[in-house]
Amino acid sequence: MSRRLCETRDIAFLDLTHTDKVDPKRFWAVDGFHPGTFGYVVMADAIMRLLFDGAKE
């Protein structure tokens, strides 16, 4: 739903919770719901790449 809404409004969408590149055991905290320390690093990296790529345009 979020992805489709962003597409209709020409807004960049970044799915920070589904990635095949990261081991889920490392990404999620012990509760299995919130990102752990490594998960937040992965998310921050993805956000920075999106921001810097957008700034180049």
Phi, psi and omega in degrees: 000312181299317180300314181295319179298315178298319180299319181291339182250010179055048179246137178297136177243131180233110180279106185266000184248349181236107177217139178271352186272352186234137176294121181305328180295331178273328185288313188270151175288176182302328182287350178073005182244316181264150174295147173270188181305311180296322178299319178293326176295315179299316180295316179298319178298316180296320179295316180297319178297318179296316180295314181292322177295321178292327180290336181285339185281000000 
